[in-house]
Amino acid sequence: MKQLSTTRQIVTAAMFAALTLLATFIIKIQTPTFGYIHLGDAFVLLSGFFLGPLTGGLAAGIGSALSDLLGGYAVWVPGTFVIKFFTAFVAALVFGAVTKKGTRKNIRVPGIILSGIVGEIVMVVGYFFYNVVIIGATEGGFGAAGIGAAFTSSLAEIPFNIVQGVVGIVLASVLEPVFAKIGRSVSWSEA
């Protein structure tokens, strides 16, 4: 029985990683700051909600990082993996705290929204600081002037990341009942 449960967990994690990859990779809206807005954050959040913090974080991180790798954004792969891992991880922790154990089938939208907001704050802050590091390493250096310029340039990304986060939360709220009907194949005690 444990082997069947582990197999389900692996298959479900792979499915969420693939859905995250596809939703991030296929529909991209380029931003003036050379980044892009995508629908993948919905599946980053859903990964955490359905798989728990660790497994959901891994599925979200792997799917998102693969999208960057395949899309020609290789320099972003390590940062994206870590940022999306922690986005799903934190959202799952908050989600678990605001929903009663044993009643995760009947998830309330406010729990999804609250945990989504906290998770997406992690994403916005994470990309801000990673962008500072990337700009510092490639353009301005890590002196005071270079870091100042990197911080200023990175501020321009924040509104676009907020839009992406809001879209992800709304889409996750809409899609969660659909996935709940399919069935929760992995209990958090297994994750």
C-alpha positions in Angstrom: 0.0 0.0 0.0 2.9 2.4 0.8 4.4 1.7 -2.6 1.1 2.6 -4.4 1.0 5.8 -2.3 4.5 6.7 -3.2 3.9 6.1 -6.9 0.8 8.3 -6.8 2.8 11.0 -5.1 5.5 10.9 -7.8 3.0 10.8 -10.6 1.1 13.7 -9.2 4.2 15.7 -8.6 5.3 15.1 -12.2 1.9 16.2 -13.4 2.1 19.4 -11.5 5.7 20.0 -12.7 4.5 19.5 -16.3 1.5 21.7 -15.9 3.7 24.4 -14.3 6.2 24.1 -17.2 3.4 24.3 -19.9 1.5 27.2 -18.3 4.8 29.2 -17.9 6.2 28.3 -21.3 3.3 28.5 -23.7 1.5 31.8 -22.9 4.1 34.5 -22.3 3.4 38.3 -22.3 6.7 40.1 -22.7 7.3 43.0 -20.4 9.3 46.2 -21.2 11.9 45.0 -18.6 12.8 42.0 -20.8 11.0 39.5 -18.5 7.5 38.0 -19.1 4.2 37.5 -17.3 2.8 33.9 -17.5 0.1 31.7 -16.1 2.4 29.3 -14.4 2.1 30.7 -10.9 -1.4 29.2 -10.7 0.2 25.8 -10.9 3.0 26.8 -8.6 0.4 27.5 -5.9 -1.7 24.4 -6.7 1.4 22.3 -6.4 1.8 23.5 -2.8 -1.9 23.1 -2.0 -2.2 19.6 -3.4 1.2 18.1 -2.6 2.3 19.9 0.5 5.3 22.1 1.2 8.3 19.9 0.2 6.9 17.8 -2.7 4.8 20.8 -4.0 7.8 23.1 -3.8 9.9 20.6 -5.8 7.2 20.2 -8.5 6.8 24.0 -8.7 10.6 24.7 -8.8 11.3 22.0 -11.4 8.5 23.0 -13.7 9.3 26.7 -13.5 13.1 26.2 -13.9 12.6 23.9 -16.9 10.5 26.6 -18.6 13.4 29.1 -18.1 15.9 26.6 -19.4 13.9 25.7 -22.5 12.9 29.3 -23.1 16.4 30.6 -23.3 16.6 32.2 -19.9 19.3 29.9 -18.5 20.8 32.5 -16.2 17.4 32.5 -14.4 17.2 28.8 -13.8 18.8 28.5 -10.4 17.0 31.6 -9.1 13.7 30.5 -10.5 14.0 27.0 -9.0 14.6 28.4 -5.5 12.1 31.2 -5.8 9.3 29.0 -7.1 10.1 26.2 -4.6 9.7 28.7 -1.7 6.6 30.3 -3.3 4.9 26.9 -3.2 6.5 25.9 0.1 5.3 29.0 1.9 1.9 29.0 0.3 1.4 25.3 1.3 2.4 26.1 4.9 0.0 29.0 5.2 -2.7 26.9 3.4 -2.2 24.1 5.8 -2.5 26.5 8.8 -5.7 28.1 7.6 -7.5 24.9 6.5 -8.6 22.3 9.0 -6.7 19.0 8.8 -8.9 16.2 7.4 -11.2 18.7 5.6 -8.9 19.7 2.8 -11.6 18.4 0.3 -13.8 21.4 1.2 -11.3 24.2 0.7 -12.5 27.7 1.1 -11.5 30.3 -1.4 -10.3 32.8 1.3 -7.7 30.2 2.4 -6.5 29.9 -1.2 -6.3 33.7 -1.6 -4.5 34.3 1.7 -2.0 31.6 1.2 -1.6 32.7 -2.5 -0.9 36.3 -1.4 1.8 35.2 1.1 3.4 32.8 -1.5 3.4 35.4 -4.2 5.0 38.0 -1.9 7.8 35.5 -1.6 8.0 35.4 -5.5 8.0 39.2 -5.9 10.7 39.7 -3.2 12.7 36.7 -4.4 12.8 37.9 -8.0 13.7 41.5 -6.9 16.8 40.3 -5.1 17.8 37.8 -7.7 17.4 40.5 -10.3 19.7 42.7 -8.3 22.3 39.9 -8.2 22.0 39.2 -11.9 22.3 42.9 -12.9 25.2 43.4 -10.5 27.0 40.4 -11.8 26.5 41.2 -15.5 26.4 45.0 -15.7 27.2 47.2 -12.8 29.4 45.2 -10.5 28.9 45.0 -6.8 30.2 48.4 -5.8 27.9 51.0 -4.3 27.0 52.5 -7.7 26.4 49.1 -9.3 24.2 47.8 -6.5 22.3 51.2 -6.5 21.7 50.9 -10.2 20.7 47.2 -9.9 18.2 48.1 -7.1 16.7 50.9 -9.2 16.4 48.7 -12.3 15.0 45.8 -10.3 12.2 48.0 -8.9 10.8 48.2 -12.5 10.1 44.5 -12.4 7.9 44.6 -9.2 4.6 45.7 -10.8 4.8 43.0 -13.5 5.6 40.4 -10.9 2.6 41.6 -8.8 0.3 41.3 -11.9 1.6 37.8 -12.5 1.0 36.9 -8.8 -2.5 38.2 -8.8 -3.3 36.3 -12.1 -1.8 33.2 -10.5 -4.0 33.5 -7.4 -7.2 34.1 -9.3 -6.5 31.2 -11.7 -5.6 28.9 -8.8 -8.8 29.8 -7.0 -10.8 28.9 -10.2 -8.9 25.7 -10.9 -8.6 24.3 -7.4 -12.2 22.9 -7.4 -11.6 21.2 -10.7 -8.5 19.5 -9.4 -10.3 18.7 -6.1 -12.9 16.8 -8.2 -10.2 14.8 -9.9 -9.1 13.8 -6.4 -6.4 14.4 -4.0 -4.1 11.5 -4.6 -1.5 12.5 -2.1 -2.2 13.2 1.6 0.0 15.6 3.4 1.2 12.9 5.8 2.9 11.3 2.8 4.4 14.5 1.5 
